[in-house]
Amino acid sequence: MTLGARTRHTENEIRDLFAPQHTRTDALPDPEPLIATLAGGVLEVIAGVREVDQLARWLAEDPYRALVVRANLAARARSARAQSALRPTYAIRSVHVSHPADGVVEATAVVATPLRTRAVALRLEGYDARWRATSLAVL
């Protein structure tokens, strides 16, 4: 091979090279602090005091889009009632974590606010040496 020679890669090879790479659980940090942070951040997004973009690095595309929709609906509801966005006061009551597969965590965080208690369910998967939420639900 001479200098300047280029290797041709197929489209699939290029996609595989640049796609997110799965990471094993033992190469990832403890997920509990991220679970608690994401649970609080999601409630702040719904309350209208945090931008969804601030959580984007930890969310896969589907949960990101779903959270954008939920935040927009909550903003419209506040607007119809002429309410301003207020920072929620909350306490993480508990975090429950299970490891159904290597590089995968399924968790729930119970979050108490003065008016109600909510559960935030998350599925985190290890990609590129960090956790990303691939599924998210606020109950």
N, C-alpha and C positions, 0 to 999 in steps of 0.2 A: 504494500500500500504506500503510495507516495503522499507527500505532504499536500494538503489541500484536497485530497480525495474525499468525497462525501459518501456516506452510507445512506442508502434509501431504506426508509422504514415504512411499513404498511400503516394504514390508518389505525388498525387495531393495536399495533405495537406502540404507536405514539400515545394512544388513549391509555394503554396500560402503564406506560412510563410516567404519565402526568396525572393519572387518576389518584384519588386518595388511597393510601396504602394502609391496610388493616394492621393494627398494632395489638400485640398480646397484652393480657392483663398485667403481667409482671413488669412490663415496660412502661406502664401508665401510673400516674399519681393516684393517691387515694381519692375516690370520687365523692365522698361525703361533703367536703367543703364546697365543691362545685354544685352539688345537688341543692344544698341550702341556699347558696348564692343565686342560682337560677330560679328557685322557687320564689324567693323574695323579689328578684328582678322581674319575673313574669307578672306578679301582682302589681308592681309599680307601673309596668307597661299598661296593664288593663286600667289602672287608676288614672293614667294619663300624665304621670310625672316622670316617666323615663321613655326614651325613644327605643323602638324595637331594634334599631341599628346597633345599639350598645350591646345587645345580646347576640348579634349576628355571628360572631366568631365561634360561639358554642352551639349554634342551632344548624341543623341540616335544612335543606330547602323547604321541605314540606311543613315542618313545625314552624319555621320562620313565616311562611305565607299564612298559615292558620292563625298565628299570633297577630300578624298585621290586620287580618280581617276582624279578629276579636277586639283588638284595640280600636279600630275604626268604628265598630258597632258601639262600643262603650263610650267613645267620644261623642257619637251622634246622640246617644241616650242622655248624656250629661248636657249636651247643647239644648235638647228639647226641654229639659227641666231647668235650664238656665243655671246650671251648677258649674262651678269651676273645679279644676282638677286639684285634689288634695292628696298630699303624701300620706299613704297608709301607714299606720303604726301596726306592726305585726311582730309576732314571736314564732320562731320555728319550734314547735312542740316536740316533734320527733322526726327522724329520718330512718326509713327501713330500706335496706339494700339487699338484693339477691343477685347472684351471678349465674344466669342460665347457660352461658357459654363463655369460652375464652374471648376476652376483649369486649364483653357485653355486660352491662349492668342494667337491671330494672329496679326502679326505686320509687318510693312515695315519700313525700314530705308533708306533714300535717302542720298547717300554718294557721295560727289564731290571730284574728283581728278583734277589735272591740265589739264589732257587730256580728261577726260570724266566724266560723272555723271552716277552712277549706283544705282540700287535699290536692296536691300537685303530683301527678304521676309522670314519670320520665323513663325513657329508655335511652341509655347512653351507649355509644359504640366507640371503640378506640380506633381513630384514624390519624395517621401522621403524628404519632406519639402524643396525642391529646384526646380527651373525651369530647364527643359531639352528641348532642341530643337529637336522636332520629325520630323520636315520638314524644309528644307532650300533650297533657290534658290537665285542665283545671276543673276540679269537681266542687 
